[in-house]
Amino acid sequence: MKNNKKLCKSRNRMLFGVCGGVAKNINIRCNHDKNKTKQFISMERGIFKRTELLLGDKVMNAIQQKRIIVFGVGGVGSWCVECLIRSGIQHMTIVDSDCVCTSNVNRQLMATMQTVGEVKVEALKKRLLEINPDAEITALQQVYSAETADSFHIETYDYIVDAIDSLDNKALLIRKACETDAVFVSSMGAALKMDPAKIAVAEFWKVKGCPLAAALRRKFKKSKLFPGKKFKCVYSEELLKNVGVGSASPELNEDCENANTVNPEWRSPKVQTNGSVAHITAIFGFTMAGLIMQDINKKALEETTETKVK
């Protein structure tokens, strides 16, 4: 019992920082039961106090009720997910089939030399639960494809985030997501860019200067299968060239197949590997999270206004 009390006190100090005695006024129930209902609501309010201060109780309640699924938790998706969890999202599903490799460390949030070799979604889930232990995080080590699409039940989510880089699977996700009532946001190519001022948001058909967006539009036109509604994309018109030399060589692929590798990414050779940097991929991810937060805030305020009118 004494150990439990010490644990609770330690947890309180960690979460609230004991700033000028503020933590004394926060009633925290240290519940060790497995049933995770609302017993940690005072704790959560402590974590999200600054967000609540800006947005208010009603918007925070709306944020905590939303269900979000993110496909791809690499250089863009990982930053988007953490931003949403830090903003108060409680119900999150993250989907990615890859493991952390050394080449991820320069730009992916959960990628460190300590997590190399771990499943990406599991490494990220661990980090997210350290931020909010009471968040409901579902980690799926899967690929979104024609064979698996129905298993994700994306129609049950409020928001769908596309941060995958496979052209065929991305096109499929776009079409399927646009068949649902969910708000859908998509990341275009974040590689070969350096200038953060050139990152922008536009409706998919109005995205300019992005080879990935152009390839997707060609694919839709060729197949005559188009997205069923408009959706916003994060993109940049900037397009640099790779100056350095380096990609997964056949020798490296053989080494990875024959050994318990620390670089599983090489097991699935890509047609082309392009350079990318953290400040760009992070801004892409933060921007997508921002679009979702803006939408939740707007809708919650509209509901409040309608209620007052009635």
N, C-alpha and C positions, 0 to 999 in steps of 0.2 A: 504493500500500500504506500509506504514511504517512497519507494522507487517510482510509483505512478505519479505521485505528487511532484517529485522532482522533475519528471519528464514533462508534466503539464507546465510547470513554471518555466522550464527551459524553452518549451515550444512557444509560450506566450512572448518571451523576450525576443525570440527569433522573428516572430511574425509581426510584432508591433513596435519593436525597437525601444520600448519603454521611453518614449520621448516626453520629457517633462511631466511624467506621471500620467500621461494620457491613457496608458494601458490599464491603470487602476480603475478607470471608469468603464472599461469594457468587460462585460460579463461573459466569460468564456466557460462553456461547459466541456469539461474534458471527459468525453464519453468513449469508452473502449469497446463498445458493442460493435458488432459487424454490420448492423443495420445503419446505412448511411442515408438518413432522411434530411432533416433540417437542424440536426443537433449542433452543427458547426456554423450556423448562420452568423453568429456574432464574430466568429473567427474570420469568416469570409468578408464580412463588412470591414474588418480591420485591414485585411489584405487590399481590398479595393476601395479604401476610404477616399483616396484622391480622385479616383474615377467617379465615385458616387458624388463627391463634392462638385464636380463639373457637370454631371449629367442628371443627378437626382435619383430618388428612390425608385420611381416608376420605370425609368429607363433601365436602371440596374436590374430590376426584376425581369424586365423584358429580355435583357441580355442573357441572364442566367437560365431562361427557359428555352433559348434557341438551340437547335441541333444542327451541327455543321459537319460535313465530311470533306476532307482534303485529300486529293489524289496527287501523290508525289510530294515527298518531304525532303527534297534535296536543297540546292542552293536558294531556291525561292520559297518553296512550300514550308520548310522548317521555320523560317523567320515569320511567315504568315501565321502559322499555328501558335508559336509562342506568344506573339503579339495578342492574339485572340484570347488565349488562356489568361494572360496578364490583365486583359481588359474585363474579365469576368465570365467568359464563356465557360459553361459547366459540362456541356455534352459535346464531345469531340470524337470523331472517328478519323484515324489517319491511315492512309493506304500507300504502301511502297514495297516492292519486292526485293530491293537491294540490301546489301550489307555495307557498313561503313568501310571505306578504303582510304589509303593515305592521300590520294588526290582530292578527296572531299574536304580535307581539313582546312583548306584555304578559304572556304566559303559556306560550308554547311554547319548550322548551329550546333548540332549535337556531336559533330565530328571532331574528336581530339585524338591524340596518340594513345589515349587510354581506352577509347571506344572503337578503335580500328578492329575490324573483324566481327563486330556485333551487328545484329539486325537493326537497320536504321529506325524502324518504327518502335522497336523496343527500347533502343537507346534514347530516342526522343521522348517516349512515354515516361521513362524514368525521370528525365529532367523536368517534364511538365508537372509530374506529381510532387516534385520537390518545391515547385512554385505554389501549387494548390493541391494539397493531399486529398481533397475531397472532390476534385473534378472527376468526371466519368470519362475516361480515355479508353477507346477501343482501338487497339493496334492490329492492323491486318497486313501480314506479309504476303501480299498478292499483287498480281498484275491486273490492271483493268483492260479487258479485251472482249472480243465478241463472245468468247466462250464463258467469261466470268461476269459479264456486265449485269445480268439479272440478279446475281447473288448479293449485290451491294444494296439493293432496294433504295436507290437514291431518291425515289419519290417520297420517302418518309422524312427527308431532311428539309430544313428551312433554307439552308445555304449550301451550295456546292462549289468547291474551289478546284480549278484545274491548274495543276503545276507539273504536268507530265510532258516529256519531250519526244515521245514516240508519235510520229505523224499519224499513222493509222488509228492508234488507240486514242489519241487526242481528238481526232475528227469524230470518232464514234462517241466519245464522252460528251463532246459539244452537242451533238445531235440528240443524244439521250437526255442530257440535262435540260435541254430546251423543250423537251416534251413534258417536263414536270412543272409544278407550281413554284418550285424553289427559285430563289435568286441565284444566278450563276455568274461567276466571275472567272476569267481565264488569263493566264500569263502567256504572253508571246515570248519570243527568244530574248534571253538575258545575257547571252554570251557575246563576246567581241564588242564590249562597250566599256567606256570609262567615265563619261560625262553624266553626272547625276541630274543635271539641269535639263537634259534631253528626255528624261523619262516622263511619259504622259499617259493619260487615260482616254480611251475613245471607244465608241461602239465598234464592234468587230469589223463591219464592212467599211468603216472609215479610218481604220488603222493604215498608216502610211509608212513606207520605207522599211518594213519588217519582212524579211524573206520567209519566216515561218508563217506569218499571216497570209502572205501571198500564196504559199504552197497549199495552205488549208483551203483558201478560196478556190484555187484551181481544182483541188480534189472534190469539193462540193459541186462545182459546176460540171465537172466530168461525169460524176456519178448521178447528177441531177437529184441528189439528196441534200436538202438544205436545212440549216437550223430553223426550228419552228418559231423562234422569237429573237428579239434583239438582246444582246448582252454586252457588258463592258469588259474591256481588255486593258491590261497594263503592258506598255510597249515602249520602244525607243527607236527613233529613226537612225541613230548612230550605228555605223557598221565599220568596225576596224578590221585589220587583218592580223592573223597570227604571225608574230615576229620570231618567236622562239621555235625550237624544234622539239617535238616529243609527242609520241602517241604509243598506244599499246602495240608492241612489236610481236611478231609470231613467237619469238623466243620467250618473251614474257608470258604470253598466253600458255605456252607449254609448261613453264615453271609453275604457273597458277594451277593448272590441271593436275600436275604431279605432286604438288605439295599442299599442306594445310595452309593455304595462302592467307596473307593479310590484305590482299587486294582482290576481293571477289569481283570487282567491277570488270576486271580484264577477262573474266570468263565469258562475258557477252560483248564481243568486240563491236564497236560502233563504226559506222561508215566514215565518220569524221569526228574528231575531238577538237573542240574550240576552246580557247582560253576564256576565263571569266574571273571576276574579282568580287570580293565580299560586299563592298559598299554598293555595288549595282544590284546583285541578287537580293541583298537585304532590303533595299528600297523597293524593289519589285514586290517582295513579300509583304512588307509593311503597308504598301499602297493598297494591295488587295484586302488586307485586314481592315484598313481604313475605310474602304468602300463598304464593307460589311457593317462596320460599326456605325457609319453614317446612315445606312439604310435602316438599321435597328432603331437608332435614335429618332430618325424622321418618322417612322411608322408609330413608335410609342408616343411621340408628341401629338401626332394626328389623332390617335385613339383617345388621348386625354382631352383634346379639344372637342372631339365629337361627343364625348361623355358629358362635358360641361354644357354643351349646347342643348343636349337632351334634357 
